[in-house]
Amino acid sequence: MDVTVGVIGSSVGLRGYVNLEVRTDNLRTRFAKGKVLRTEPASMGPLTVQGLRKQGGRIVAAFAEITSREQAERLRGVKLVVDSAEDVEEDAYYPSQLRGLKVIDTEGNALGEVSDLIFGTAHELLEVNHFEVGPVLVPFVEEIVPEIDLEKAVVVLDPPGGLFALASEDVSDEN
């Protein structure tokens, strides 16, 4: 099964550098200089990593096959993929593994079901479809998501007080 480790974003400068939306915890290994990555769609690659740099809060990538701004713009939105069996990341989960899992709190109370894993700039977010309040975004960090049991199809949450209550409150102007 192929997994996405990055998505090519907008071009940076005139030499074909691109912003990279990273979808891996193993950035240095997955994007090591000389690493060849397959693409989706396949017709847009493969691409050979020339280097990475941090620019502000973004990751900028250089690929040997992209040498101009025009080429970079044509690759916007292209996914960089690897086989899921290749360099398996410890404690890493893919959206397809989490969707549909039952969500409970640390006391065993049912909260809902995972509807998606959303990739963010600081960390990932679990989108939990709560039984009463609908979708709630939960930071996907160990302090809040202490346990995932794929065999039992369960995600255990230790949410901060009010996380699910805030989602259900109506915001009104009381002036």
N, C-alpha and C positions, 0 to 999 in steps of 0.2 A: 504494500500500500504506500502511495506517495503522500508525504506530508510537506506542507509549505513552511519553509524556514525564513522566507522574506518576500516582500512585495516591492517592486520597483516603483518609486514615486517620481516626483518632478525632477527635471534636469537642474544641474547646478553649474553655472558657468558655461563656457564655450567648448570645453574639451571632452564632453561626454560623461562627466560625473553625474551621479544620480543620488537623490535622497532614497534611503532604504528603510522600509517599515520592517523591523526585525520581528520574527516570530519564533525565536529560539532563545534558550538560556545559554547556549553554547556558542556564542558569537565568534570568538577567536578560532575555534576549531572549524565550525561550519563555513566561515568566510576567510579561511587562511589563504595567504597569497599563493596563487597557483591552483587553488581548488576549482574544479570544473563543476558547475551546477546546471542541472537540467531545468527547463522552463515549461510553464503552462501558459500559453500554448507552446507545444514543442517546436513549432516553426520559428520561434523567436530566439532559439538558443542552439546549443548550450552556451553558457557564458563562463569565462575564466576570470576569477578574482585577481585584480592587480593590487588592490589595497583598500583599506577603510580608514576613515578619520572621523573624529567627532567634531561637529560644527554647531556650536550652541547646544541645544538639546536634541540634535538630530545626528544620525549616522549617515555619512556620505560614502558611497562606494564607487570604485573605479573598476571597470571590466575591460579586458584586452580588446574585446570585439566592439566596444562603444567608444568612438573617437570624436564624435561631434554632438553638438546640442540637438541637431535634427534626429540623429539616431537614438539619442537618449529619450527624446519626447515620444518616439514611436514605441518605446518599450514601457511607457507608463502603464502601471496596472498589471504587468507581467509577473506571474508568481515564480519564485525560485523554489524548486522542490528536490527532495532527496527521498530515497527509499526509507521507510520507517524502521527497517531492520538495521540500517547503516548508522553507526555511532549512536546507539540508543542513549538518550539522556536520562539520568537518574532523577526520579521524582518529577518527571515531565508528563503532562497529560495533553492529549489532543482533543479538540472540540468534539470529534465524533465519539470519543470514549466517554465523555461526560454528559452529552445530551440525553435527556430522558432518565437520568439517575434520580432516585428519591432523595430528598433533602430532609434531614432531621436535625434537631438541636442536640446538645450534649446529654440531655435527659431523655432522649428518644422520642420527643414530640415531633410529629410530622409537620413540616413547614411548606413543602411544595415539591417542585421538580426542576432540575436544571434544564433551561431551554437553550442556553448558548454559553460560549466562552468568548469574551470580547477582549481583543488585544489593545492595551493602552500604552501610553508613553512611560508611565511610572511602573505599572504592574497590570496584570490581567484582571478582568472582572468576570465573576460568574453572574449570569443572568438567571435568577431564580423566579419561576412562575409560582408565586405564593398563592395558596388556596383562597385567601380572602382579599388580598390587596392587589393581586396581579403581579406584573414584572417588577423585581427589585434587583438592583445592581449591588453585588457584594464583592468587596476587595478580595481577590484570590491570593491571600497571604496566609502563612501557616498559623498565625495567631487567631485568625477568624475561621479558617478551614483546616482544622487540625487533623482530619482523617478523611481519606477517600478509600473505599473498599469496592473495587471493580467487580469482584466475585459476587458480592452481596448486592451490587448496584445501588450503593448508598454513599452520600456525601454528608459528613457530620459538620455542622456549623456551630461556632461559639460566637454568635453575633453580639456586637456592642448593644447595650440597652437602647431601645427605641428605633433600631434600624428598620424593622418591619412596621412598627407603629407609625414612623414618619412617612413612610410610603403611602399609608392609608389616609393620612390627614388631608383635608381640603384646605387649600390656601385661600384665605378670604381677606378682603380689605375691610378692617374694622375701624375706620376713621369717622 
